[in-house]
Amino acid sequence: MFRFDQLIRRDMIIRDVKQRHPETIPVFEEFHFRPSCDDCDIETVARKSGLNTPDVVAALNQAAFPSKKDSENASNKQTSA
C-alpha cells in the first residue's frame, strides 16, 4: 500500500532524494540542477533557478512513484517492442 509520507517534498535534500529514488536523476538533469547543489533542498535550488517548485516536486514524484496507469503503459510498450 502506498504511503503519502514517502512522497518527495520541497524541503528534502537533493542528494537524499537521488539516493532513495535514482529514477529521479534524469528529472533533476532535465531541470538543470547541478551536482554542486546536491546538498541543498529542492525548493531553494528551484527558486534560485527560476522554476516553479510545485512543478519540480510533481515531476520528481511522478518519476519516483509512477501511477499504475503509467506503469501499465510502460510495460505495454516494452512487450510490443
Biotite code that builds the C-alpha atoms (Angstrom):
import biotite.structure as struc

atoms = struc.array([
    struc.Atom([0.000, 0.000, 0.000], chain_id="A", res_id=1, res_name="MET", atom_name="CA", element="C"),
    struc.Atom([1.249, 3.475, -0.893], chain_id="A", res_id=2, res_name="PHE", atom_name="CA", element="C"),
    struc.Atom([2.070, 5.805, 1.982], chain_id="A", res_id=3, res_name="ARG", atom_name="CA", element="C"),
    struc.Atom([1.891, 9.546, 1.428], chain_id="A", res_id=4, res_name="PHE", atom_name="CA", element="C"),
    struc.Atom([4.719, 10.153, 3.884], chain_id="A", res_id=5, res_name="ASP", atom_name="CA", element="C"),
    struc.Atom([7.015, 8.556, 1.282], chain_id="A", res_id=6, res_name="GLN", atom_name="CA", element="C"),
    struc.Atom([6.385, 11.337, -1.246], chain_id="A", res_id=7, res_name="LEU", atom_name="CA", element="C"),
    struc.Atom([9.170, 13.696, -2.204], chain_id="A", res_id=8, res_name="ILE", atom_name="CA", element="C"),
    struc.Atom([8.720, 17.112, -0.579], chain_id="A", res_id=9, res_name="ARG", atom_name="CA", element="C"),
    struc.Atom([10.171, 20.512, -1.411], chain_id="A", res_id=10, res_name="ARG", atom_name="CA", element="C"),
    struc.Atom([12.226, 20.619, 1.797], chain_id="A", res_id=11, res_name="ASP", atom_name="CA", element="C"),
    struc.Atom([14.107, 17.391, 1.045], chain_id="A", res_id=12, res_name="MET", atom_name="CA", element="C"),
    struc.Atom([17.833, 17.406, 0.319], chain_id="A", res_id=13, res_name="ILE", atom_name="CA", element="C"),
    struc.Atom([18.565, 16.602, -3.324], chain_id="A", res_id=14, res_name="ILE", atom_name="CA", element="C"),
    struc.Atom([21.317, 14.077, -2.530], chain_id="A", res_id=15, res_name="ARG", atom_name="CA", element="C"),
    struc.Atom([18.922, 12.115, -0.285], chain_id="A", res_id=16, res_name="ASP", atom_name="CA", element="C"),
    struc.Atom([16.245, 12.055, -2.984], chain_id="A", res_id=17, res_name="VAL", atom_name="CA", element="C"),
    struc.Atom([18.740, 10.833, -5.592], chain_id="A", res_id=18, res_name="LYS", atom_name="CA", element="C"),
    struc.Atom([19.954, 8.071, -3.288], chain_id="A", res_id=19, res_name="GLN", atom_name="CA", element="C"),
    struc.Atom([16.460, 6.861, -2.340], chain_id="A", res_id=20, res_name="ARG", atom_name="CA", element="C"),
    struc.Atom([14.990, 7.303, -5.815], chain_id="A", res_id=21, res_name="HIS", atom_name="CA", element="C"),
    struc.Atom([17.670, 7.011, -8.533], chain_id="A", res_id=22, res_name="PRO", atom_name="CA", element="C"),
    struc.Atom([14.940, 7.195, -11.165], chain_id="A", res_id=23, res_name="GLU", atom_name="CA", element="C"),
    struc.Atom([14.656, 10.927, -10.330], chain_id="A", res_id=24, res_name="THR", atom_name="CA", element="C"),
    struc.Atom([18.172, 11.722, -11.543], chain_id="A", res_id=25, res_name="ILE", atom_name="CA", element="C"),
    struc.Atom([17.047, 12.355, -15.169], chain_id="A", res_id=26, res_name="PRO", atom_name="CA", element="C"),
    struc.Atom([14.390, 14.757, -13.829], chain_id="A", res_id=27, res_name="VAL", atom_name="CA", element="C"),
    struc.Atom([16.989, 16.732, -11.903], chain_id="A", res_id=28, res_name="PHE", atom_name="CA", element="C"),
    struc.Atom([19.128, 16.820, -15.058], chain_id="A", res_id=29, res_name="GLU", atom_name="CA", element="C"),
    struc.Atom([16.152, 17.953, -17.157], chain_id="A", res_id=30, res_name="GLU", atom_name="CA", element="C"),
    struc.Atom([15.611, 20.891, -14.788], chain_id="A", res_id=31, res_name="PHE", atom_name="CA", element="C"),
    struc.Atom([19.377, 21.655, -14.963], chain_id="A", res_id=32, res_name="HIS", atom_name="CA", element="C"),
    struc.Atom([20.046, 21.042, -11.265], chain_id="A", res_id=33, res_name="PHE", atom_name="CA", element="C"),
    struc.Atom([23.836, 20.981, -10.937], chain_id="A", res_id=34, res_name="ARG", atom_name="CA", element="C"),
    struc.Atom([25.607, 18.290, -8.872], chain_id="A", res_id=35, res_name="PRO", atom_name="CA", element="C"),
    struc.Atom([27.136, 21.079, -6.786], chain_id="A", res_id=36, res_name="SER", atom_name="CA", element="C"),
    struc.Atom([23.611, 21.738, -5.465], chain_id="A", res_id=37, res_name="CYS", atom_name="CA", element="C"),
    struc.Atom([23.092, 18.190, -4.172], chain_id="A", res_id=38, res_name="ASP", atom_name="CA", element="C"),
    struc.Atom([23.457, 19.291, -0.536], chain_id="A", res_id=39, res_name="ASP", atom_name="CA", element="C"),
    struc.Atom([20.667, 21.887, -0.883], chain_id="A", res_id=40, res_name="CYS", atom_name="CA", element="C"),
    struc.Atom([16.935, 21.396, -0.576], chain_id="A", res_id=41, res_name="ASP", atom_name="CA", element="C"),
    struc.Atom([14.760, 21.149, -3.677], chain_id="A", res_id=42, res_name="ILE", atom_name="CA", element="C"),
    struc.Atom([12.859, 24.381, -3.062], chain_id="A", res_id=43, res_name="GLU", atom_name="CA", element="C"),
    struc.Atom([15.971, 26.548, -2.685], chain_id="A", res_id=44, res_name="THR", atom_name="CA", element="C"),
    struc.Atom([17.524, 25.317, -5.918], chain_id="A", res_id=45, res_name="VAL", atom_name="CA", element="C"),
    struc.Atom([14.239, 25.533, -7.820], chain_id="A", res_id=46, res_name="ALA", atom_name="CA", element="C"),
    struc.Atom([13.636, 29.118, -6.703], chain_id="A", res_id=47, res_name="ARG", atom_name="CA", element="C"),
    struc.Atom([17.212, 30.178, -7.483], chain_id="A", res_id=48, res_name="LYS", atom_name="CA", element="C"),
    struc.Atom([16.801, 28.634, -10.937], chain_id="A", res_id=49, res_name="SER", atom_name="CA", element="C"),
    struc.Atom([13.517, 30.465, -11.536], chain_id="A", res_id=50, res_name="GLY", atom_name="CA", element="C"),
    struc.Atom([11.497, 27.252, -11.538], chain_id="A", res_id=51, res_name="LEU", atom_name="CA", element="C"),
    struc.Atom([8.061, 26.623, -10.096], chain_id="A", res_id=52, res_name="ASN", atom_name="CA", element="C"),
    struc.Atom([8.766, 24.452, -7.029], chain_id="A", res_id=53, res_name="THR", atom_name="CA", element="C"),
    struc.Atom([5.436, 22.543, -7.115], chain_id="A", res_id=54, res_name="PRO", atom_name="CA", element="C"),
    struc.Atom([6.091, 21.606, -10.764], chain_id="A", res_id=55, res_name="ASP", atom_name="CA", element="C"),
    struc.Atom([9.553, 20.286, -9.903], chain_id="A", res_id=56, res_name="VAL", atom_name="CA", element="C"),
    struc.Atom([8.255, 18.290, -6.926], chain_id="A", res_id=57, res_name="VAL", atom_name="CA", element="C"),
    struc.Atom([5.392, 16.887, -9.023], chain_id="A", res_id=58, res_name="ALA", atom_name="CA", element="C"),
    struc.Atom([7.801, 15.757, -11.752], chain_id="A", res_id=59, res_name="ALA", atom_name="CA", element="C"),
    struc.Atom([10.072, 14.106, -9.183], chain_id="A", res_id=60, res_name="LEU", atom_name="CA", element="C"),
    struc.Atom([7.165, 12.281, -7.546], chain_id="A", res_id=61, res_name="ASN", atom_name="CA", element="C"),
    struc.Atom([5.912, 11.155, -10.959], chain_id="A", res_id=62, res_name="GLN", atom_name="CA", element="C"),
    struc.Atom([9.332, 9.659, -11.690], chain_id="A", res_id=63, res_name="ALA", atom_name="CA", element="C"),
    struc.Atom([9.683, 8.046, -8.264], chain_id="A", res_id=64, res_name="ALA", atom_name="CA", element="C"),
    struc.Atom([6.094, 6.829, -7.974], chain_id="A", res_id=65, res_name="PHE", atom_name="CA", element="C"),
    struc.Atom([4.606, 6.357, -11.446], chain_id="A", res_id=66, res_name="PRO", atom_name="CA", element="C"),
    struc.Atom([0.864, 5.911, -11.440], chain_id="A", res_id=67, res_name="SER", atom_name="CA", element="C"),
    struc.Atom([-0.484, 2.447, -12.119], chain_id="A", res_id=68, res_name="LYS", atom_name="CA", element="C"),
    struc.Atom([-1.722, 3.660, -15.496], chain_id="A", res_id=69, res_name="LYS", atom_name="CA", element="C"),
    struc.Atom([1.772, 4.940, -16.427], chain_id="A", res_id=70, res_name="ASP", atom_name="CA", element="C"),
    struc.Atom([3.334, 1.658, -15.311], chain_id="A", res_id=71, res_name="SER", atom_name="CA", element="C"),
    struc.Atom([0.923, -0.338, -17.448], chain_id="A", res_id=72, res_name="GLU", atom_name="CA", element="C"),
    struc.Atom([1.640, 1.863, -20.476], chain_id="A", res_id=73, res_name="ASN", atom_name="CA", element="C"),
    struc.Atom([5.391, 1.419, -19.999], chain_id="A", res_id=74, res_name="ALA", atom_name="CA", element="C"),
    struc.Atom([5.101, -2.369, -19.730], chain_id="A", res_id=75, res_name="SER", atom_name="CA", element="C"),
    struc.Atom([2.847, -2.470, -22.810], chain_id="A", res_id=76, res_name="ASN", atom_name="CA", element="C"),
    struc.Atom([5.447, -0.520, -24.792], chain_id="A", res_id=77, res_name="LYS", atom_name="CA", element="C"),
    struc.Atom([8.214, -2.908, -23.696], chain_id="A", res_id=78, res_name="GLN", atom_name="CA", element="C"),
    struc.Atom([6.265, -6.027, -24.677], chain_id="A", res_id=79, res_name="THR", atom_name="CA", element="C"),
    struc.Atom([5.329, -4.624, -28.073], chain_id="A", res_id=80, res_name="SER", atom_name="CA", element="C"),
    struc.Atom([8.880, -3.524, -28.867], chain_id="A", res_id=81, res_name="ALA", atom_name="CA", element="C"),
])
